[in-house]
Amino acid sequence: MVRELNLRRNKISNKGAERLAKFIIDEDNTMCSINLNRNRIQVQGADKLLDAVHSSIRINNIEIGFGNLIPQAMCVSFEQELQANT
């Protein structure tokens, strides 16, 4: 059971973000907090993660805004999804 996942500074990029999103959607039901700062994630990977956060009512914290190449508007979308989960 994984409640907190810290992948900060692992350079997972879009491919890793997409795999993590698939895991969250298909397999995980316990993860609450994820740190993905400084991973070179771009819009494509962040979009998949946003879908995963939307599908999971347990995730209440995701750090993704620093060190990734995603627009501020997408960070706001993550905030909105997290607020909906609480």
TORKOLLUM-545248 format. One record per atom (N, C-alpha, C, O): residue number from 1; residue in one letter; x, y, z. Coordinates in pm, 1 decimal, padded with zeros to 6 digits. Layout:
<pts>
+-----+---------+----------+----------+----------+
! num ! residuo !       xx !       yy !       zz !
+-----+---------+----------+----------+----------+
! NUM !       a !        X !        Y !        Z !
...
+-----+---------+----------+----------+----------+
</pts>
This chain:
<pts>
+-----+---------+----------+----------+----------+
! num ! residuo !       xx !       yy !       zz !
+-----+---------+----------+----------+----------+
!   1 !       m !  00084.5 ! -00117.1 !  00000.0 !
!   1 !       m !  00000.0 !  00000.0 !  00000.0 !
!   1 !       m !  00089.5 !  00124.0 !  00000.0 !
!   1 !       m !  00172.8 !  00140.2 !  00089.1 !
!   2 !       v !  00073.1 !  00209.3 ! -00097.1 !
!   2 !       v !  00151.6 !  00332.5 ! -00110.0 !
!   2 !       v !  00059.2 !  00450.9 ! -00086.3 !
!   2 !       v ! -00035.5 !  00472.7 ! -00161.9 !
!   3 !       r !  00086.5 !  00526.7 !  00018.1 !
!   3 !       r !  00005.8 !  00646.5 !  00045.4 !
!   3 !       r !  00074.3 !  00772.7 ! -00006.4 !
!   3 !       r !  00008.3 !  00864.5 ! -00055.0 !
!   4 !       e !  00206.5 !  00776.4 !  00004.3 !
!   4 !       e !  00283.3 !  00891.5 ! -00042.4 !
!   4 !       e !  00390.6 !  00843.9 ! -00139.6 !
!   4 !       e !  00461.1 !  00746.4 ! -00113.4 !
!   5 !       l !  00401.9 !  00913.9 ! -00251.8 !
!   5 !       l !  00500.3 !  00879.0 ! -00352.9 !
!   5 !       l !  00582.7 !  01002.2 ! -00385.6 !
!   5 !       l !  00528.4 !  01102.9 ! -00431.1 !
!   6 !       n !  00713.4 !  00995.3 ! -00363.0 !
!   6 !       n !  00802.4 !  01106.9 ! -00391.6 !
!   6 !       n !  00892.6 !  01068.7 ! -00508.6 !
!   6 !       n !  00987.3 !  00991.6 ! -00492.7 !
!   7 !       l !  00862.4 !  01122.7 ! -00624.8 !
!   7 !       l !  00944.0 !  01100.7 ! -00744.7 !
!   7 !       l !  01015.5 !  01228.7 ! -00786.0 !
!   7 !       l !  01053.7 !  01243.2 ! -00902.1 !
!   8 !       r !  01033.9 !  01320.3 ! -00694.2 !
!   8 !       r !  01100.3 !  01447.5 ! -00721.9 !
!   8 !       r !  01239.7 !  01421.3 ! -00777.9 !
!   8 !       r !  01314.4 !  01336.7 ! -00728.7 !
!   9 !       r !  01271.8 !  01497.0 ! -00882.6 !
!   9 !       r !  01404.5 !  01492.8 ! -00946.5 !
!   9 !       r !  01441.5 !  01356.1 ! -01004.0 !
!   9 !       r !  01556.5 !  01313.5 ! -00993.0 !
!  10 !       n !  01347.3 !  01288.8 ! -01063.7 !
!  10 !       n !  01376.4 !  01158.8 ! -01123.6 !
!  10 !       n !  01371.3 !  01161.8 ! -01275.7 !
!  10 !       n !  01391.5 !  01058.6 ! -01339.7 !
!  11 !       k !  01345.1 !  01276.0 ! -01333.8 !
!  11 !       k !  01343.9 !  01292.7 ! -01479.4 !
!  11 !       k !  01253.2 !  01190.2 ! -01548.4 !
!  11 !       k !  01290.4 !  01130.8 ! -01649.5 !
!  12 !       i !  01134.7 !  01170.9 ! -01492.2 !
!  12 !       i !  01045.1 !  01069.2 ! -01547.8 !
!  12 !       i !  00982.1 !  01112.7 ! -01679.9 !
!  12 !       i !  00936.9 !  01027.9 ! -01756.8 !
!  13 !       s !  00978.4 !  01240.3 ! -01707.2 !
!  13 !       s !  00925.3 !  01298.9 ! -01831.5 !
!  13 !       s !  00782.8 !  01250.8 ! -01860.3 !
!  13 !       s !  00716.5 !  01194.7 ! -01773.0 !
!  14 !       n !  00737.2 !  01273.2 ! -01982.3 !
!  14 !       n !  00599.8 !  01238.0 ! -02019.5 !
!  14 !       n !  00573.5 !  01088.0 ! -02010.5 !
!  14 !       n !  00467.8 !  01045.5 ! -01964.0 !
!  15 !       k !  00668.9 !  01009.3 ! -02054.6 !
!  15 !       k !  00648.7 !  00864.3 ! -02055.6 !
!  15 !       k !  00624.1 !  00811.7 ! -01914.2 !
!  15 !       k !  00531.8 !  00733.2 ! -01892.4 !
!  16 !       g !  00704.2 !  00853.4 ! -01820.5 !
!  16 !       g !  00685.6 !  00811.7 ! -01681.7 !
!  16 !       g !  00556.0 !  00864.9 ! -01622.3 !
!  16 !       g !  00488.3 !  00795.2 ! -01546.7 !
!  17 !       a !  00521.9 !  00988.5 ! -01656.7 !
!  17 !       a !  00397.4 !  01047.5 ! -01607.3 !
!  17 !       a !  00276.6 !  00970.4 ! -01659.9 !
!  17 !       a !  00180.0 !  00947.8 ! -01587.0 !
!  18 !       e !  00282.7 !  00930.5 ! -01786.1 !
!  18 !       e !  00173.0 !  00854.0 ! -01845.0 !
!  18 !       e !  00160.1 !  00716.6 ! -01779.3 !
!  18 !       e !  00048.8 !  00669.7 ! -01755.3 !
!  19 !       r !  00271.5 !  00652.7 ! -01750.5 !
!  19 !       r !  00267.5 !  00521.3 ! -01683.6 !
!  19 !       r !  00214.6 !  00533.2 ! -01541.2 !
!  19 !       r !  00137.4 !  00448.9 ! -01495.5 !
!  20 !       l !  00256.9 !  00638.8 ! -01471.5 !
!  20 !       l !  00206.1 !  00661.7 ! -01336.4 !
!  20 !       l !  00055.7 !  00686.8 ! -01339.3 !
!  20 !       l ! -00018.0 !  00634.3 ! -01255.8 !
!  21 !       a !  00011.1 !  00766.0 ! -01434.2 !
!  21 !       a ! -00132.1 !  00794.0 ! -01446.9 !
!  21 !       a ! -00210.3 !  00665.7 ! -01471.6 !
!  21 !       a ! -00315.9 !  00644.8 ! -01411.9 !
!  22 !       k ! -00159.4 !  00580.5 ! -01558.7 !
!  22 !       k ! -00226.3 !  00452.8 ! -01587.0 !
!  22 !       k ! -00232.5 !  00366.7 ! -01461.5 !
!  22 !       k ! -00335.1 !  00304.2 ! -01434.4 !
!  23 !       f ! -00124.4 !  00362.9 ! -01384.9 !
!  23 !       f ! -00123.0 !  00286.6 ! -01260.9 !
!  23 !       f ! -00228.7 !  00339.8 ! -01163.7 !
!  23 !       f ! -00301.9 !  00262.1 ! -01102.5 !
!  24 !       i ! -00236.2 !  00471.1 ! -01150.1 !
!  24 !       i ! -00333.6 !  00530.3 ! -01057.6 !
!  24 !       i ! -00475.8 !  00495.0 ! -01100.6 !
!  24 !       i ! -00559.3 !  00459.4 ! -01017.5 !
!  25 !       i ! -00502.1 !  00504.7 ! -01228.0 !
!  25 !       i ! -00637.8 !  00477.3 ! -01278.2 !
!  25 !       i ! -00672.0 !  00328.9 ! -01268.3 !
!  25 !       i ! -00782.0 !  00293.7 ! -01225.5 !
!  26 !       d ! -00579.6 !  00241.9 ! -01307.1 !
!  26 !       d ! -00608.6 !  00098.8 ! -01317.5 !
!  26 !       d ! -00587.5 !  00019.1 ! -01188.8 !
!  26 !       d ! -00659.5 ! -00077.4 ! -01163.4 !
!  27 !       e ! -00490.2 !  00058.4 ! -01108.3 !
!  27 !       e ! -00447.7 ! -00028.2 ! -00998.3 !
!  27 !       e ! -00456.9 !  00032.1 ! -00858.4 !
!  27 !       e ! -00488.5 ! -00039.1 ! -00763.1 !
!  28 !       d ! -00430.1 !  00160.7 ! -00844.6 !
!  28 !       d ! -00412.5 !  00218.8 ! -00712.2 !
!  28 !       d ! -00543.9 !  00265.8 ! -00651.3 !
!  28 !       d ! -00629.4 !  00321.7 ! -00720.0 !
!  29 !       n ! -00558.3 !  00242.2 ! -00522.1 !
!  29 !       n ! -00672.4 !  00298.5 ! -00450.9 !
!  29 !       n ! -00632.2 !  00350.6 ! -00313.1 !
!  29 !       n ! -00717.6 !  00372.5 ! -00227.2 !
!  30 !       t ! -00502.3 !  00370.2 ! -00292.2 !
!  30 !       t ! -00455.7 !  00416.3 ! -00161.2 !
!  30 !       t ! -00370.5 !  00543.0 ! -00166.5 !
!  30 !       t ! -00353.8 !  00608.4 ! -00063.5 !
!  31 !       m ! -00316.7 !  00579.6 ! -00280.8 !
!  31 !       m ! -00224.7 !  00692.3 ! -00289.2 !
!  31 !       m ! -00296.2 !  00823.6 ! -00258.8 !
!  31 !       m ! -00402.5 !  00852.5 ! -00313.9 !
!  32 !       c ! -00235.3 !  00903.1 ! -00169.1 !
!  32 !       c ! -00294.3 !  01030.8 ! -00128.7 !
!  32 !       c ! -00209.2 !  01150.9 ! -00170.2 !
!  32 !       c ! -00262.6 !  01258.8 ! -00195.9 !
!  33 !       s ! -00077.6 !  01132.5 ! -00176.8 !
!  33 !       s !  00012.6 !  01244.7 ! -00200.8 !
!  33 !       s !  00122.8 !  01204.6 ! -00298.2 !
!  33 !       s !  00182.6 !  01097.7 ! -00285.7 !
!  34 !       i !  00149.1 !  01292.7 ! -00396.4 !
!  34 !       i !  00250.3 !  01264.8 ! -00497.9 !
!  34 !       i !  00335.9 !  01389.4 ! -00519.1 !
!  34 !       i !  00282.7 !  01499.0 ! -00536.9 !
!  35 !       n !  00466.9 !  01373.3 ! -00517.3 !
!  35 !       n !  00558.2 !  01482.7 ! -00548.3 !
!  35 !       n !  00625.7 !  01451.5 ! -00681.6 !
!  35 !       n !  00702.3 !  01355.9 ! -00693.2 !
!  36 !       l !  00595.9 !  01533.7 ! -00781.3 !
!  36 !       l !  00651.7 !  01516.1 ! -00915.2 !
!  36 !       l !  00731.8 !  01638.1 ! -00961.0 !
!  36 !       l !  00757.2 !  01653.6 ! -01080.4 !
!  37 !       n !  00771.2 !  01723.4 ! -00869.0 !
!  37 !       n !  00848.9 !  01840.8 ! -00906.0 !
!  37 !       n !  00981.1 !  01801.2 ! -00970.8 !
!  37 !       n !  01041.4 !  01699.7 ! -00935.9 !
!  38 !       r !  01024.6 !  01883.3 ! -01065.4 !
!  38 !       r !  01153.9 !  01868.9 ! -01134.6 !
!  38 !       r !  01168.6 !  01736.2 ! -01207.7 !
!  38 !       r !  01265.4 !  01663.1 ! -01186.7 !
!  39 !       n !  01072.9 !  01706.0 ! -01292.5 !
!  39 !       n !  01073.8 !  01580.7 ! -01366.7 !
!  39 !       n !  01062.3 !  01597.5 ! -01517.9 !
!  39 !       n !  01048.8 !  01498.3 ! -01589.6 !
!  40 !       r !  01067.2 !  01718.7 ! -01566.8 !
!  40 !       r !  01060.1 !  01744.2 ! -01711.6 !
!  40 !       r !  00928.7 !  01696.5 ! -01774.1 !
!  40 !       r !  00924.6 !  01659.7 ! -01891.5 !
!  41 !       i !  00823.6 !  01697.5 ! -01695.8 !
!  41 !       i !  00691.6 !  01659.8 ! -01747.1 !
!  41 !       i !  00637.8 !  01776.7 ! -01828.3 !
!  41 !       i !  00647.6 !  01892.3 ! -01787.2 !
!  42 !       q !  00581.4 !  01745.3 ! -01942.9 !
!  42 !       q !  00522.8 !  01846.7 ! -02030.0 !
!  42 !       q !  00370.9 !  01830.1 ! -02031.5 !
!  42 !       q !  00315.9 !  01748.7 ! -01957.4 !
!  43 !       v !  00304.8 !  01906.6 ! -02115.2 !
!  43 !       v !  00158.7 !  01909.2 ! -02118.6 !
!  43 !       v !  00099.8 !  01770.5 ! -02141.5 !
!  43 !       v !  00002.2 !  01734.5 ! -02075.8 !
!  44 !       q !  00155.2 !  01693.2 ! -02231.1 !
!  44 !       q !  00101.1 !  01560.5 ! -02262.9 !
!  44 !       q !  00097.1 !  01471.0 ! -02138.3 !
!  44 !       q ! -00005.7 !  01409.6 ! -02109.7 !
!  45 !       g !  00206.3 !  01463.5 ! -02065.5 !
!  45 !       g !  00211.2 !  01381.4 ! -01945.2 !
!  45 !       g !  00125.4 !  01437.4 ! -01833.5 !
!  45 !       g !  00058.9 !  01362.5 ! -01761.9 !
!  46 !       a !  00126.9 !  01569.3 ! -01818.5 !
!  46 !       a !  00046.3 !  01632.6 ! -01714.5 !
!  46 !       a ! -00102.6 !  01613.0 ! -01740.6 !
!  46 !       a ! -00181.0 !  01598.9 ! -01646.8 !
!  47 !       d ! -00141.2 !  01612.1 ! -01866.4 !
!  47 !       d ! -00281.8 !  01590.2 ! -01900.9 !
!  47 !       d ! -00327.9 !  01451.0 ! -01856.5 !
!  47 !       d ! -00438.4 !  01435.6 ! -01804.4 !
!  48 !       k ! -00244.3 !  01351.1 ! -01877.0 !
!  48 !       k ! -00276.5 !  01214.6 ! -01831.9 !
!  48 !       k ! -00284.4 !  01208.8 ! -01679.4 !
!  48 !       k ! -00372.3 !  01142.9 ! -01623.8 !
!  49 !       l ! -00193.0 !  01277.4 ! -01612.5 !
!  49 !       l ! -00196.6 !  01280.9 ! -01466.6 !
!  49 !       l ! -00321.0 !  01352.7 ! -01415.1 !
!  49 !       l ! -00378.2 !  01314.4 ! -01313.0 !
!  50 !       l ! -00361.8 !  01456.0 ! -01486.0 !
!  50 !       l ! -00483.7 !  01527.1 ! -01448.1 !
!  50 !       l ! -00604.4 !  01434.8 ! -01456.7 !
!  50 !       l ! -00692.2 !  01438.8 ! -01370.4 !
!  51 !       d ! -00609.2 !  01352.1 ! -01559.7 !
!  51 !       d ! -00715.9 !  01251.1 ! -01571.0 !
!  51 !       d ! -00711.6 !  01154.2 ! -01453.0 !
!  51 !       d ! -00815.5 !  01115.9 ! -01399.4 !
!  52 !       a ! -00590.9 !  01115.1 ! -01413.4 !
!  52 !       a ! -00576.2 !  01021.6 ! -01301.8 !
!  52 !       a ! -00622.4 !  01083.5 ! -01170.7 !
!  52 !       a ! -00690.3 !  01018.5 ! -01091.3 !
!  53 !       v ! -00585.4 !  01209.1 ! -01148.4 !
!  53 !       v ! -00629.6 !  01278.1 ! -01026.4 !
!  53 !       v ! -00781.6 !  01290.3 ! -01026.4 !
!  53 !       v ! -00846.2 !  01276.5 ! -00922.5 !
!  54 !       h ! -00837.0 !  01316.1 ! -01142.9 !
!  54 !       h ! -00982.6 !  01325.9 ! -01154.9 !
!  54 !       h ! -01049.9 !  01192.2 ! -01121.2 !
!  54 !       h ! -01158.2 !  01190.8 ! -01062.7 !
!  55 !       s ! -00987.9 !  01082.3 ! -01157.0 !
!  55 !       s ! -01047.1 !  00950.3 ! -01135.9 !
!  55 !       s ! -01029.2 !  00899.5 ! -00992.7 !
!  55 !       s ! -01098.0 !  00806.1 ! -00951.5 !
!  56 !       s ! -00937.9 !  00959.7 ! -00916.8 !
!  56 !       s ! -00908.2 !  00913.4 ! -00781.8 !
!  56 !       s ! -00962.3 !  01011.8 ! -00679.1 !
!  56 !       s ! -00927.5 !  01129.9 ! -00680.7 !
!  57 !       i ! -01047.7 !  00962.6 ! -00589.7 !
!  57 !       i ! -01099.7 !  01051.5 ! -00485.1 !
!  57 !       i ! -01004.4 !  01060.4 ! -00366.8 !
!  57 !       i ! -01024.2 !  01143.4 ! -00278.1 !
!  58 !       r ! -00901.8 !  00977.0 ! -00363.9 !
!  58 !       r ! -00808.2 !  00974.8 ! -00250.5 !
!  58 !       r ! -00694.9 !  01076.4 ! -00263.1 !
!  58 !       r ! -00646.4 !  01126.5 ! -00161.6 !
!  59 !       i ! -00652.4 !  01107.5 ! -00382.8 !
!  59 !       i ! -00539.2 !  01199.0 ! -00399.4 !
!  59 !       i ! -00580.9 !  01338.6 ! -00355.3 !
!  59 !       i ! -00672.7 !  01398.4 ! -00411.4 !
!  60 !       n ! -00511.5 !  01389.2 ! -00253.5 !
!  60 !       n ! -00543.5 !  01522.8 ! -00203.3 !
!  60 !       n ! -00424.7 !  01618.0 ! -00210.8 !
!  60 !       n ! -00434.8 !  01734.1 ! -00171.3 !
!  61 !       n ! -00312.1 !  01568.5 ! -00261.7 !
!  61 !       n ! -00194.9 !  01654.3 ! -00278.7 !
!  61 !       n ! -00111.2 !  01603.1 ! -00395.8 !
!  61 !       n ! -00076.9 !  01485.1 ! -00402.8 !
!  62 !       i ! -00079.6 !  01693.8 ! -00486.5 !
!  62 !       i !  00013.7 !  01661.9 ! -00594.5 !
!  62 !       i !  00100.5 !  01784.7 ! -00618.4 !
!  62 !       i !  00049.8 !  01894.2 ! -00642.7 !
!  63 !       e !  00229.4 !  01765.5 ! -00611.3 !
!  63 !       e !  00324.5 !  01873.6 ! -00636.9 !
!  63 !       e !  00382.4 !  01850.6 ! -00775.3 !
!  63 !       e !  00455.2 !  01754.0 ! -00798.7 !
!  64 !       i !  00348.9 !  01940.9 ! -00866.9 !
!  64 !       i !  00389.6 !  01922.6 ! -01006.2 !
!  64 !       i !  00428.9 !  02054.1 ! -01072.5 !
!  64 !       i !  00479.7 !  02052.7 ! -01184.7 !
!  65 !       g !  00407.4 !  02165.4 ! -01008.0 !
!  65 !       g !  00424.1 !  02295.6 ! -01070.2 !
!  65 !       g !  00566.8 !  02345.1 ! -01085.5 !
!  65 !       g !  00590.1 !  02439.1 ! -01161.5 !
!  66 !       f !  00662.8 !  02286.1 ! -01016.7 !
!  66 !       f !  00799.7 !  02336.1 ! -01020.4 !
!  66 !       f !  00890.5 !  02239.0 ! -01096.1 !
!  66 !       f !  00895.3 !  02120.1 ! -01064.4 !
!  67 !       g !  00961.5 !  02290.0 ! -01195.2 !
!  67 !       g !  01057.8 !  02209.4 ! -01268.0 !
!  67 !       g !  00998.1 !  02120.7 ! -01375.4 !
!  67 !       g !  01063.0 !  02027.5 ! -01422.9 !
!  68 !       n !  00876.0 !  02149.0 ! -01413.3 !
!  68 !       n !  00810.7 !  02079.8 ! -01523.9 !
!  68 !       n !  00765.6 !  02184.1 ! -01625.5 !
!  68 !       n !  00748.7 !  02301.1 ! -01591.2 !
!  69 !       l !  00746.6 !  02143.0 ! -01747.8 !
!  69 !       l !  00714.3 !  02236.3 ! -01855.3 !
!  69 !       l !  00564.5 !  02236.7 ! -01883.4 !
!  69 !       l !  00519.1 !  02201.0 ! -01992.1 !
!  70 !       i !  00489.3 !  02278.3 ! -01781.5 !
!  70 !       i !  00344.2 !  02284.5 ! -01797.0 !
!  70 !       i !  00297.7 !  02427.8 ! -01768.0 !
!  70 !       i !  00356.4 !  02496.3 ! -01684.2 !
!  71 !       p !  00193.4 !  02472.5 ! -01836.3 !
!  71 !       p !  00146.5 !  02609.7 ! -01816.1 !
!  71 !       p !  00077.5 !  02627.6 ! -01680.7 !
!  71 !       p !  00028.4 !  02532.0 ! -01620.6 !
!  72 !       q !  00075.6 !  02750.2 ! -01635.8 !
!  72 !       q !  00012.5 !  02783.4 ! -01507.8 !
!  72 !       q ! -00134.8 !  02742.4 ! -01505.6 !
!  72 !       q ! -00186.0 !  02700.0 ! -01402.0 !
!  73 !       a ! -00202.3 !  02754.7 ! -01618.7 !
!  73 !       a ! -00344.2 !  02717.4 ! -01625.1 !
!  73 !       a ! -00364.2 !  02569.8 ! -01591.8 !
!  73 !       a ! -00464.7 !  02533.0 ! -01531.1 !
!  74 !       m ! -00270.4 !  02486.3 ! -01630.8 !
!  74 !       m ! -00281.5 !  02343.8 ! -01599.3 !
!  74 !       m ! -00259.5 !  02321.4 ! -01450.0 !
!  74 !       m ! -00325.0 !  02235.7 ! -01390.6 !
!  75 !       c ! -00169.3 !  02396.1 ! -01389.1 !
!  75 !       c ! -00149.7 !  02386.9 ! -01243.6 !
!  75 !       c ! -00277.9 !  02424.2 ! -01170.5 !
!  75 !       c ! -00312.3 !  02362.9 ! -01069.4 !
!  76 !       v ! -00347.9 !  02523.9 ! -01221.0 !
!  76 !       v ! -00476.4 !  02563.5 ! -01162.7 !
!  76 !       v ! -00577.5 !  02450.1 ! -01175.9 !
!  76 !       v ! -00656.2 !  02426.5 ! -01084.3 !
!  77 !       s ! -00576.1 !  02380.6 ! -01287.5 !
!  77 !       s ! -00666.0 !  02266.6 ! -01306.7 !
!  77 !       s ! -00638.1 !  02156.7 ! -01204.1 !
!  77 !       s ! -00731.2 !  02095.0 ! -01152.3 !
!  78 !       f ! -00510.6 !  02132.2 ! -01174.8 !
!  78 !       f ! -00475.8 !  02035.0 ! -01071.2 !
!  78 !       f ! -00532.2 !  02079.7 ! -00936.7 !
!  78 !       f ! -00589.8 !  01999.3 ! -00863.5 !
!  79 !       e ! -00515.7 !  02207.1 ! -00904.5 !
!  79 !       e ! -00568.2 !  02260.8 ! -00777.2 !
!  79 !       e ! -00718.6 !  02239.6 ! -00767.1 !
!  79 !       e ! -00769.5 !  02201.2 ! -00661.8 !
!  80 !       q ! -00789.2 !  02264.5 ! -00876.1 !
!  80 !       q ! -00934.7 !  02247.6 ! -00876.7 !
!  80 !       q ! -00973.7 !  02101.5 ! -00854.5 !
!  80 !       q ! -01066.7 !  02072.6 ! -00779.2 !
!  81 !       e ! -00903.6 !  02010.9 ! -00919.1 !
!  81 !       e ! -00932.2 !  01867.3 ! -00901.1 !
!  81 !       e ! -00905.9 !  01824.7 ! -00757.8 !
!  81 !       e ! -00982.9 !  01747.4 ! -00700.9 !
!  82 !       l ! -00797.2 !  01874.6 ! -00698.6 !
!  82 !       l ! -00764.6 !  01839.1 ! -00561.1 !
!  82 !       l ! -00870.5 !  01892.1 ! -00465.3 !
!  82 !       l ! -00907.7 !  01823.9 ! -00369.9 !
!  83 !       q ! -00918.8 !  02012.4 ! -00489.9 !
!  83 !       q ! -01024.5 !  02068.3 ! -00405.3 !
!  83 !       q ! -01151.5 !  01985.7 ! -00414.9 !
!  83 !       q ! -01223.6 !  01970.7 ! -00316.3 !
!  84 !       a ! -01179.2 !  01932.6 ! -00531.7 !
!  84 !       a ! -01297.0 !  01848.1 ! -00549.7 !
!  84 !       a ! -01282.7 !  01716.4 ! -00473.9 !
!  84 !       a ! -01382.6 !  01656.7 ! -00433.7 !
!  85 !       n ! -01158.8 !  01670.9 ! -00454.2 !
!  85 !       n ! -01134.7 !  01544.8 ! -00384.2 !
!  85 !       n ! -01143.4 !  01557.5 ! -00232.7 !
!  85 !       n ! -01152.3 !  01456.6 ! -00162.8 !
!  86 !       t ! -01141.1 !  01680.2 ! -00181.1 !
!  86 !       t ! -01146.1 !  01696.5 ! -00035.3 !
!  86 !       t ! -01285.2 !  01724.5 !  00014.0 !
!  86 !       t ! -01305.9 !  01740.8 !  00134.2 !
+-----+---------+----------+----------+----------+
</pts>
